[in-house]
Amino acid sequence: MTIALILIVGPAHVMSADSDNASSTARVLLAITVTSTQDLNFGYIYGGVPKSMGYNDDDSSAIFTITGEPSAGVNLQFVLPEYLSLSDGSARVPIIFSATDAGVDTTTESPSTMDAADGWINQNPRDLPAGAVIGAGGATKIYLGGKVVPSDNLKAGTYNGDIVLSVSYDGT
């Protein structure tokens, strides 16, 4: 006897699946700190005699030290006073910041030795440079000068005004 085997082939149902994984990462940058390490100091002033301090004066320019993530981009913004006032508010002296009264130093030299290779020189403190960075060593210094213009009948005393520097990462 002969047995025949008949094979019936129909459409095959082939199933296939695949998967892969991707990872998600985020890097937290070092916190930014801003420290006023030296005040803008005009010393003695006299009625009717304007006095200027350059941002590159080691002893008298304002110095702010910024620390944070090395080489990270930052936004820099000053809030500058229009006047210095006696503590009781009874008298004030105009203070002027010119378009060249600031410097941004990524090497943290000193104001008098900073040059263009160290960062940005002769900057407008009301419009600090886009593209500023924290230095490769993790710090940057901002130097600020200005000019006071006392009136002839200036009242004796110590005049003060607040200079505020705000710093934030810019995402670069």
C-alpha positions in Angstrom: 0.0 0.0 0.0 1.2 3.4 -0.9 0.4 6.3 1.3 0.7 9.7 -0.2 1.3 12.7 1.8 -0.3 15.8 0.6 1.0 19.0 2.0 -1.2 22.0 1.7 0.6 25.3 1.9 -1.4 28.4 2.6 -0.4 32.0 3.4 1.9 32.1 6.4 1.4 34.4 9.2 4.9 35.7 10.1 5.2 37.8 13.2 8.2 40.0 13.8 8.9 42.5 16.6 11.8 44.6 17.6 12.6 47.3 20.2 15.5 49.5 21.2 16.3 51.7 24.1 17.4 55.3 24.1 18.7 57.0 27.2 17.8 60.4 28.5 20.5 62.6 30.1 20.7 66.0 31.7 23.8 67.7 33.0 23.4 70.1 36.0 25.8 73.0 35.8 27.6 74.3 38.8 25.7 77.0 40.6 26.6 80.6 39.7 27.8 82.8 42.5 28.3 86.6 42.1 30.4 88.4 44.7 31.2 92.1 45.0 34.9 91.9 45.9 35.6 95.7 45.6 33.3 98.8 45.6 33.6 101.6 43.1 35.4 104.2 45.2 35.8 107.8 44.2 37.6 108.7 47.4 37.4 112.4 48.3 35.4 114.6 45.9 35.0 118.4 45.9 32.1 120.6 45.0 32.0 121.5 41.3 34.9 119.1 40.4 33.9 116.0 38.4 35.9 112.9 39.2 36.3 109.7 37.1 37.4 106.2 37.9 38.3 103.9 35.1 37.3 100.2 35.2 41.0 99.4 35.0 41.9 101.1 38.3 43.1 98.3 40.6 42.3 100.3 43.8 39.1 102.1 42.9 37.1 100.3 40.3 34.2 98.0 41.3 35.1 94.4 41.0 32.5 91.5 40.8 33.7 87.9 40.8 31.5 85.3 39.1 32.1 81.6 39.6 30.4 78.7 37.9 30.7 76.1 35.2 33.9 76.7 33.2 33.4 78.0 29.7 29.6 78.2 30.0 27.8 81.2 28.4 26.3 83.8 30.7 24.0 86.8 30.5 25.3 89.8 32.5 23.1 92.8 33.5 23.8 95.7 35.7 21.3 97.9 37.5 23.2 101.2 37.9 22.3 104.1 40.1 21.7 107.6 38.7 22.8 109.3 41.9 24.9 108.7 45.0 23.0 109.9 48.1 23.6 110.8 51.7 22.0 108.2 54.0 19.3 110.6 55.0 18.5 111.4 51.4 19.0 115.1 51.9 21.6 115.5 49.1 22.8 113.6 46.1 25.6 113.5 43.5 24.9 112.4 39.9 26.9 109.4 38.7 27.5 108.7 35.1 28.5 105.4 33.4 29.9 105.9 29.9 29.8 103.4 27.0 33.4 102.3 27.9 33.2 102.0 31.7 33.2 98.2 32.0 35.5 95.2 31.4 34.8 91.5 31.4 37.9 89.4 32.3 37.7 85.6 31.8 41.3 85.2 33.1 40.7 87.0 36.4 43.8 89.1 36.1 43.7 92.5 37.7 41.9 95.5 36.2 45.1 97.3 35.2 46.7 94.2 33.5 43.5 93.1 31.6 43.7 93.4 27.8 41.5 92.3 24.9 42.9 88.8 24.9 41.6 88.4 28.4 37.9 89.1 27.5 36.1 92.2 26.6 37.5 95.7 27.2 35.8 99.2 27.0 32.3 97.8 27.3 29.1 99.6 27.9 27.9 98.6 31.4 24.3 99.1 30.3 24.8 96.6 27.4 27.3 94.0 28.4 28.5 91.7 25.6 26.4 88.8 24.4 28.6 85.7 24.2 30.3 86.4 27.6 31.5 83.2 29.3 32.7 82.0 32.6 36.5 81.6 32.3 38.0 78.2 31.7 39.2 78.2 35.3 35.6 78.6 36.6 35.7 82.3 37.2 35.2 85.7 35.5 35.6 89.2 36.8 33.6 92.2 35.9 35.3 95.6 36.4 33.3 98.9 36.5 34.3 102.5 36.5 32.2 105.7 36.4 32.2 109.4 36.9 30.6 111.6 39.6 29.6 115.2 38.9 29.1 117.1 42.2 27.4 120.4 42.4 29.3 123.5 43.6 27.4 123.6 46.9 27.9 119.9 47.8 26.8 119.0 51.3 29.6 117.3 53.3 29.2 113.5 54.0 29.5 110.1 52.6 27.4 109.4 49.5 26.4 105.9 48.5 24.5 104.1 45.7 23.8 100.5 45.0 25.3 98.7 42.0 23.7 95.4 41.2 25.1 92.7 38.8 22.8 89.9 37.8 24.2 86.8 36.1 22.5 83.8 34.6 23.5 80.9 32.3 22.4 81.6 28.7 22.2 77.9 27.6 25.4 77.8 25.6 
